[in-house]
Amino acid sequence: MNYAVTQTTIIERLRKVEDPDILETINALLDSVEEKSKYILTDDRKKVVEESRAELKNGDFDTQENFFSDARLWLKEK
């Protein structure tokens, strides 16, 4: 789909949405897209982001469940 068709399709679909939660979520998403240009990263921060992306791509991460489980164990030790 080209840009104009995609835009028109999205607008038509939005007109049919009646759930206020969905509309608020879409609005928040659009707000975040508009705000992206406000974030200026230093070279060090860019490096951290790239390293994080590489870790994610390589599967070098833990699940949220495991993180909280480990955190609970750590807190019990204190």
N, CA, C and O atoms as CSV, one atom per row, in Angstrom:
chain,resi,resn,atom,element,x,y,z
A,1,MET,N,N,0.838,-1.182,0.000
A,1,MET,CA,C,0.000,0.000,0.000
A,1,MET,C,C,0.879,1.240,0.000
A,1,MET,O,O,1.906,1.290,0.677
A,2,ASN,N,N,0.471,2.218,-0.751
A,2,ASN,CA,C,1.245,3.449,-0.719
A,2,ASN,C,C,0.781,4.332,0.433
A,2,ASN,O,O,-0.203,4.029,1.107
A,3,TYR,N,N,1.487,5.402,0.643
A,3,TYR,CA,C,1.250,6.281,1.789
A,3,TYR,C,C,-0.187,6.804,1.829
A,3,TYR,O,O,-0.844,6.717,2.866
A,4,ALA,N,N,-0.678,7.341,0.723
A,4,ALA,CA,C,-2.015,7.935,0.687
A,4,ALA,C,C,-3.104,6.897,0.972
A,4,ALA,O,O,-4.061,7.174,1.694
A,5,VAL,N,N,-2.951,5.715,0.404
A,5,VAL,CA,C,-3.938,4.650,0.626
A,5,VAL,C,C,-3.896,4.213,2.085
A,5,VAL,O,O,-4.939,4.020,2.710
A,6,THR,N,N,-2.708,4.058,2.618
A,6,THR,CA,C,-2.559,3.658,4.013
A,6,THR,C,C,-3.194,4.691,4.936
A,6,THR,O,O,-3.929,4.342,5.859
A,7,GLN,N,N,-2.909,5.947,4.684
A,7,GLN,CA,C,-3.462,7.020,5.506
A,7,GLN,C,C,-4.992,7.027,5.440
A,7,GLN,O,O,-5.656,7.146,6.470
A,8,THR,N,N,-5.536,6.902,4.265
A,8,THR,CA,C,-6.991,6.885,4.095
A,8,THR,C,C,-7.611,5.682,4.793
A,8,THR,O,O,-8.648,5.803,5.445
A,9,THR,N,N,-6.985,4.537,4.658
A,9,THR,CA,C,-7.478,3.316,5.299
A,9,THR,C,C,-7.504,3.479,6.818
A,9,THR,O,O,-8.478,3.106,7.472
A,10,ILE,N,N,-6.448,4.028,7.362
A,10,ILE,CA,C,-6.370,4.226,8.811
A,10,ILE,C,C,-7.457,5.195,9.275
A,10,ILE,O,O,-8.125,4.946,10.278
A,11,ILE,N,N,-7.629,6.275,8.564
A,11,ILE,CA,C,-8.646,7.260,8.932
A,11,ILE,C,C,-10.033,6.631,8.923
A,11,ILE,O,O,-10.824,6.851,9.841
A,12,GLU,N,N,-10.326,5.857,7.897
A,12,GLU,CA,C,-11.632,5.199,7.809
A,12,GLU,C,C,-11.831,4.203,8.957
A,12,GLU,O,O,-12.920,4.110,9.524
A,13,ARG,N,N,-10.794,3.478,9.286
A,13,ARG,CA,C,-10.901,2.521,10.391
A,13,ARG,C,C,-11.078,3.240,11.723
A,13,ARG,O,O,-11.833,2.783,12.581
A,14,LEU,N,N,-10.385,4.362,11.898
A,14,LEU,CA,C,-10.513,5.133,13.132
A,14,LEU,C,C,-11.926,5.664,13.320
A,14,LEU,O,O,-12.422,5.734,14.444
A,15,ARG,N,N,-12.563,6.032,12.242
A,15,ARG,CA,C,-13.927,6.555,12.327
A,15,ARG,C,C,-14.892,5.505,12.879
A,15,ARG,O,O,-15.938,5.854,13.428
A,16,LYS,N,N,-14.554,4.242,12.739
A,16,LYS,CA,C,-15.423,3.164,13.202
A,16,LYS,C,C,-15.166,2.753,14.646
A,16,LYS,O,O,-15.974,2.046,15.248
A,17,VAL,N,N,-14.044,3.193,15.198
A,17,VAL,CA,C,-13.683,2.811,16.568
A,17,VAL,C,C,-14.561,3.573,17.552
A,17,VAL,O,O,-14.669,4.798,17.499
A,18,GLU,N,N,-15.183,2.819,18.450
A,18,GLU,CA,C,-16.044,3.430,19.453
A,18,GLU,C,C,-15.513,3.264,20.873
A,18,GLU,O,O,-16.041,3.860,21.812
A,19,ASP,N,N,-14.484,2.464,21.026
A,19,ASP,CA,C,-13.903,2.212,22.341
A,19,ASP,C,C,-12.978,3.368,22.725
A,19,ASP,O,O,-11.961,3.578,22.065
A,20,PRO,N,N,-13.308,4.126,23.782
A,20,PRO,CA,C,-12.486,5.271,24.163
A,20,PRO,C,C,-11.071,4.880,24.583
A,20,PRO,O,O,-10.137,5.660,24.396
A,21,ASP,N,N,-10.900,3.689,25.144
A,21,ASP,CA,C,-9.561,3.246,25.546
A,21,ASP,C,C,-8.658,3.060,24.331
A,21,ASP,O,O,-7.484,3.430,24.355
A,22,ILE,N,N,-9.208,2.492,23.286
A,22,ILE,CA,C,-8.425,2.303,22.059
A,22,ILE,C,C,-8.058,3.649,21.470
A,22,ILE,O,O,-6.923,3.853,21.041
A,23,LEU,N,N,-9.011,4.570,21.446
A,23,LEU,CA,C,-8.739,5.897,20.894
A,23,LEU,C,C,-7.678,6.632,21.712
A,23,LEU,O,O,-6.812,7.303,21.150
A,24,GLU,N,N,-7.748,6.503,23.040
A,24,GLU,CA,C,-6.738,7.137,23.898
A,24,GLU,C,C,-5.365,6.531,23.659
A,24,GLU,O,O,-4.361,7.244,23.646
A,25,THR,N,N,-5.318,5.227,23.470
A,25,THR,CA,C,-4.047,4.557,23.206
A,25,THR,C,C,-3.458,5.011,21.876
A,25,THR,O,O,-2.262,5.288,21.781
A,26,ILE,N,N,-4.290,5.085,20.867
A,26,ILE,CA,C,-3.831,5.552,19.553
A,26,ILE,C,C,-3.348,6.993,19.658
A,26,ILE,O,O,-2.322,7.351,19.080
A,27,ASN,N,N,-4.079,7.809,20.388
A,27,ASN,CA,C,-3.685,9.198,20.556
A,27,ASN,C,C,-2.332,9.306,21.263
A,27,ASN,O,O,-1.488,10.114,20.877
A,28,ALA,N,N,-2.133,8.497,22.287
A,28,ALA,CA,C,-0.850,8.493,23.001
A,28,ALA,C,C,0.279,8.057,22.079
A,28,ALA,O,O,1.372,8.621,22.124
A,29,LEU,N,N,0.023,7.066,21.254
A,29,LEU,CA,C,1.020,6.604,20.292
A,29,LEU,C,C,1.382,7.719,19.325
A,29,LEU,O,O,2.558,7.948,19.043
A,30,LEU,N,N,0.379,8.405,18.823
A,30,LEU,CA,C,0.629,9.513,17.896
A,30,LEU,C,C,1.381,10.649,18.583
A,30,LEU,O,O,2.242,11.286,17.977
A,31,ASP,N,N,1.053,10.901,19.850
A,31,ASP,CA,C,1.792,11.917,20.606
A,31,ASP,C,C,3.260,11.544,20.728
A,31,ASP,O,O,4.138,12.395,20.590
A,32,SER,N,N,3.522,10.267,20.988
A,32,SER,CA,C,4.908,9.829,21.148
A,32,SER,C,C,5.678,9.945,19.841
A,32,SER,O,O,6.874,10.236,19.846
A,33,VAL,N,N,5.001,9.718,18.729
A,33,VAL,CA,C,5.656,9.856,17.425
A,33,VAL,C,C,6.032,11.313,17.189
A,33,VAL,O,O,7.113,11.604,16.678
A,34,GLU,N,N,5.145,12.219,17.557
A,34,GLU,CA,C,5.415,13.639,17.384
A,34,GLU,C,C,6.544,14.113,18.288
A,34,GLU,O,O,7.275,15.039,17.938
A,35,GLU,N,N,6.689,13.481,19.451
A,35,GLU,CA,C,7.696,13.897,20.417
A,35,GLU,C,C,9.070,13.293,20.159
A,35,GLU,O,O,10.048,13.704,20.783
A,36,LYS,N,N,9.161,12.332,19.257
A,36,LYS,CA,C,10.442,11.666,19.013
A,36,LYS,C,C,11.544,12.651,18.651
A,36,LYS,O,O,12.696,12.456,19.039
A,37,SER,N,N,11.220,13.677,17.934
A,37,SER,CA,C,12.239,14.629,17.507
A,37,SER,C,C,12.784,15.439,18.676
A,37,SER,O,O,13.804,16.112,18.530
A,38,LYS,N,N,12.127,15.391,19.836
A,38,LYS,CA,C,12.569,16.144,20.995
A,38,LYS,C,C,13.722,15.473,21.731
A,38,LYS,O,O,14.409,16.118,22.523
A,39,TYR,N,N,13.939,14.191,21.477
A,39,TYR,CA,C,14.965,13.453,22.197
A,39,TYR,C,C,16.280,13.488,21.437
A,39,TYR,O,O,16.390,12.987,20.318
A,40,ILE,N,N,17.264,14.086,22.068
A,40,ILE,CA,C,18.593,14.147,21.480
A,40,ILE,C,C,19.520,13.338,22.377
A,40,ILE,O,O,19.695,13.648,23.556
A,41,LEU,N,N,20.105,12.300,21.802
A,41,LEU,CA,C,20.967,11.416,22.579
A,41,LEU,C,C,22.428,11.777,22.384
A,41,LEU,O,O,22.859,12.145,21.291
A,42,THR,N,N,23.180,11.663,23.473
A,42,THR,CA,C,24.621,11.834,23.372
A,42,THR,C,C,25.199,10.589,22.704
A,42,THR,O,O,24.517,9.572,22.577
A,43,ASP,N,N,26.434,10.671,22.288
A,43,ASP,CA,C,27.079,9.513,21.672
A,43,ASP,C,C,27.137,8.333,22.643
A,43,ASP,O,O,26.973,7.181,22.240
A,44,ASP,N,N,27.370,8.626,23.921
A,44,ASP,CA,C,27.410,7.557,24.925
A,44,ASP,C,C,26.053,6.871,25.056
A,44,ASP,O,O,25.984,5.647,25.166
A,45,ARG,N,N,24.975,7.654,25.043
A,45,ARG,CA,C,23.639,7.081,25.154
A,45,ARG,C,C,23.291,6.276,23.911
A,45,ARG,O,O,22.659,5.224,24.006
A,46,LYS,N,N,23.701,6.765,22.751
A,46,LYS,CA,C,23.468,6.030,21.507
A,46,LYS,C,C,24.165,4.681,21.557
A,46,LYS,O,O,23.624,3.677,21.092
A,47,LYS,N,N,25.372,4.658,22.123
A,47,LYS,CA,C,26.117,3.411,22.243
A,47,LYS,C,C,25.385,2.423,23.151
A,47,LYS,O,O,25.307,1.233,22.845
A,48,VAL,N,N,24.854,2.918,24.258
A,48,VAL,CA,C,24.109,2.064,25.188
A,48,VAL,C,C,22.869,1.489,24.504
A,48,VAL,O,O,22.554,0.311,24.670
A,49,VAL,N,N,22.171,2.319,23.739
A,49,VAL,CA,C,20.974,1.856,23.033
A,49,VAL,C,C,21.350,0.777,22.025
A,49,VAL,O,O,20.673,-0.247,21.936
A,50,GLU,N,N,22.407,0.990,21.273
A,50,GLU,CA,C,22.840,0.000,20.290
A,50,GLU,C,C,23.254,-1.308,20.957
A,50,GLU,O,O,22.948,-2.390,20.457
A,51,GLU,N,N,23.950,-1.205,22.088
A,51,GLU,CA,C,24.339,-2.415,22.825
A,51,GLU,C,C,23.095,-3.164,23.319
A,51,GLU,O,O,23.044,-4.393,23.269
A,52,SER,N,N,22.114,-2.426,23.787
A,52,SER,CA,C,20.875,-3.040,24.260
A,52,SER,C,C,20.136,-3.727,23.125
A,52,SER,O,O,19.601,-4.822,23.296
A,53,ARG,N,N,20.106,-3.090,21.979
A,53,ARG,CA,C,19.458,-3.708,20.818
A,53,ARG,C,C,20.165,-4.992,20.412
A,53,ARG,O,O,19.519,-5.977,20.055
A,54,ALA,N,N,21.486,-4.981,20.467
A,54,ALA,CA,C,22.260,-6.175,20.117
A,54,ALA,C,C,21.972,-7.300,21.105
A,54,ALA,O,O,21.814,-8.454,20.705
A,55,GLU,N,N,21.902,-6.970,22.393
A,55,GLU,CA,C,21.583,-7.973,23.412
A,55,GLU,C,C,20.205,-8.571,23.160
A,55,GLU,O,O,20.022,-9.785,23.241
A,56,LEU,N,N,19.252,-7.724,22.858
A,56,LEU,CA,C,17.899,-8.191,22.583
A,56,LEU,C,C,17.877,-9.105,21.363
A,56,LEU,O,O,17.242,-10.160,21.374
A,57,LYS,N,N,18.573,-8.689,20.321
A,57,LYS,CA,C,18.623,-9.478,19.088
A,57,LYS,C,C,19.260,-10.843,19.331
A,57,LYS,O,O,18.846,-11.839,18.737
A,58,ASN,N,N,20.264,-10.890,20.202
A,58,ASN,CA,C,20.979,-12.138,20.498
A,58,ASN,C,C,20.293,-12.971,21.579
A,58,ASN,O,O,20.753,-14.063,21.910
A,59,GLY,N,N,19.204,-12.457,22.123
A,59,GLY,CA,C,18.504,-13.194,23.172
A,59,GLY,C,C,19.162,-13.094,24.527
A,59,GLY,O,O,18.883,-13.901,25.413
A,60,ASP,N,N,20.031,-12.117,24.701
A,60,ASP,CA,C,20.751,-11.931,25.960
A,60,ASP,C,C,19.929,-11.087,26.931
A,60,ASP,O,O,20.319,-9.977,27.294
A,61,PHE,N,N,18.795,-11.628,27.339
A,61,PHE,CA,C,17.949,-10.912,28.282
A,61,PHE,C,C,17.190,-11.933,29.106
A,61,PHE,O,O,17.158,-13.119,28.778
A,62,ASP,N,N,16.585,-11.460,30.174
A,62,ASP,CA,C,15.813,-12.325,31.051
A,62,ASP,C,C,14.363,-11.875,31.011
A,62,ASP,O,O,14.074,-10.731,30.663
A,63,THR,N,N,13.466,-12.756,31.359
A,63,THR,CA,C,12.056,-12.389,31.361
A,63,THR,C,C,11.750,-11.516,32.576
A,63,THR,O,O,12.487,-11.517,33.561
A,64,GLN,N,N,10.671,-10.788,32.487
A,64,GLN,CA,C,10.240,-9.958,33.607
A,64,GLN,C,C,9.937,-10.828,34.813
A,64,GLN,O,O,10.231,-10.459,35.950
A,65,GLU,N,N,9.349,-11.980,34.557
A,65,GLU,CA,C,9.022,-12.899,35.646
A,65,GLU,C,C,10.281,-13.319,36.401
A,65,GLU,O,O,10.294,-13.311,37.632
A,66,ASN,N,N,11.334,-13.684,35.679
A,66,ASN,CA,C,12.592,-14.073,36.321
A,66,ASN,C,C,13.225,-12.905,37.068
A,66,ASN,O,O,13.788,-13.079,38.149
A,67,PHE,N,N,13.127,-11.717,36.483
A,67,PHE,CA,C,13.681,-10.538,37.128
A,67,PHE,C,C,13.020,-10.320,38.487
A,67,PHE,O,O,13.703,-10.126,39.492
A,68,PHE,N,N,11.683,-10.352,38.511
A,68,PHE,CA,C,10.974,-10.118,39.764
A,68,PHE,C,C,11.208,-11.252,40.752
A,68,PHE,O,O,11.280,-11.018,41.958
A,69,SER,N,N,11.325,-12.460,40.258
A,69,SER,CA,C,11.619,-13.589,41.134
A,69,SER,C,C,12.977,-13.392,41.803
A,69,SER,O,O,13.109,-13.568,43.014
A,70,ASP,N,N,13.979,-13.028,41.015
A,70,ASP,CA,C,15.312,-12.767,41.567
A,70,ASP,C,C,15.284,-11.595,42.545
A,70,ASP,O,O,15.954,-11.623,43.578
A,71,ALA,N,N,14.509,-10.571,42.217
A,71,ALA,CA,C,14.422,-9.399,43.088
A,71,ALA,C,C,13.791,-9.770,44.425
A,71,ALA,O,O,14.234,-9.310,45.478
A,72,ARG,N,N,12.752,-10.607,44.377
A,72,ARG,CA,C,12.115,-11.054,45.622
A,72,ARG,C,C,13.084,-11.839,46.490
A,72,ARG,O,O,13.140,-11.654,47.706
A,73,LEU,N,N,13.847,-12.722,45.849
A,73,LEU,CA,C,14.844,-13.497,46.615
A,73,LEU,C,C,15.885,-12.572,47.235
A,73,LEU,O,O,16.272,-12.752,48.390
A,74,TRP,N,N,16.328,-11.598,46.480
A,74,TRP,CA,C,17.321,-10.665,46.974
A,74,TRP,C,C,16.768,-9.880,48.154
A,74,TRP,O,O,17.467,-9.668,49.145
A,75,LEU,N,N,15.509,-9.447,48.048
A,75,LEU,CA,C,14.908,-8.683,49.140
A,75,LEU,C,C,14.746,-9.525,50.399
A,75,LEU,O,O,14.888,-9.014,51.510
A,76,LYS,N,N,14.451,-10.813,50.232
A,76,LYS,CA,C,14.321,-11.689,51.392
A,76,LYS,C,C,15.653,-11.866,52.114
A,76,LYS,O,O,15.686,-12.074,53.327
A,77,GLU,N,N,16.739,-11.782,51.371
A,77,GLU,CA,C,18.071,-11.922,51.966
A,77,GLU,C,C,18.460,-10.700,52.781
A,77,GLU,O,O,19.329,-10.789,53.648
A,78,LYS,N,N,17.847,-9.586,52.524
A,78,LYS,CA,C,18.204,-8.335,53.214
A,78,LYS,C,C,17.658,-8.263,54.593
A,78,LYS,O,O,17.875,-7.273,55.292
